[in-house]
Amino acid sequence: MELNVPELKAMLKLIDDPDNVVFDAVREKLLEWGVIAVKELKSNIEDNSENKLLIERTNAIVKEIEYTA
């Protein structure tokens, strides 16, 4: 699967959305992209180092991707 950079950037902005329906859709798309999205996910953590919800959710997604890879 090819990474769509504009779509990925939009997904990264929605990781900490308080609506679980939105987050679940974002999570599923990121899991579809898999390992090709991990670098951007980790970079997003560095760029948002004070956002605890974003960090928690992103780390969980990265772990799930790495576990299934």
N, C-alpha and C positions, 0 to 999 in steps of 0.2 A: 504494500500500500504506500502510495506517495504522500508525503507530508504537505499539506496545504498551509503555508505559513500564515497568511492573514486569518484563516479560520483558527489555527492554533493560538495565535495571539488573542483572539476573541475568547477562546475557551479559557485561557490563562486568567483573563480578567474576571471570569465568572466562577472560578474555583471557590471563592469564599462567599458566594451568593447564599443568603439565608434561606432561600426557598429550596427545600430538598429535592423537589422535582427538577429544578434547573440544575442543581449540582449533580444529580444522578445522570442526567443527560450528558453533562460535561464529562463526568467520570467515564461513562461508557464510550464516548468518542475518543478520549485519551487512551483508554485501554485498547481500542481498535488500532490506533496508531502504534501502540506498543513501544518498543525500545527506541524507535526513531524520535519519539517525543521526550525521552528521559532527559537529554541534555537541556532542553528548553525548560522543562519542569524544574530541574535543579537550579537553573539560572533564575527562574522566577522566585524561588525561595530566597536567594541572595538579594534580589531586588526588593523584596518585601519582608525583610528580616524581623519586623516588629508585628507582623500580622499573624497571630497565633493560629487562627482558624485556617488560614491559607497554608501555613507551614504543616499543620497537622494533616490536612486533607491531601496536600501534595505528597508528603512523605508516604502516606498510605497508598496512594496511586502508584508511586514509584516502586514501592515494595511489591505491590501486586503485579506490576509489569515485570519486574525482575524475577519474581517467583515463577511466573508462567512462561518466561522466555526460554 
